[in-house]
């Protein structure tokens, strides 16, 4: 099993983020997170659900 090491940060609950990926039956969470990361990398911080869902579908395609 691949183990990702996420750095500690005192203001972020990294354990909550990593716990959200423990259930491999919910693969949509991975695409949800990728879509959010792509938007934030583009400087977006208020992301409409439609754009988030579009990013999820595009990533999975």
Residue pairs with C-beta under 8 A, 6 or more apart in sequence:
4 18
6 14
6 17
6 18
7 14
8 14
20 29
20 33
21 29
21 30
21 33
23 29
28 56
31 55
31 56
31 57
31 59
31 60
32 52
32 56
34 55
34 56
34 59
35 52
35 53
35 55
35 56
35 59
36 47
36 52
38 55
38 59
39 47
39 51
39 52
39 55
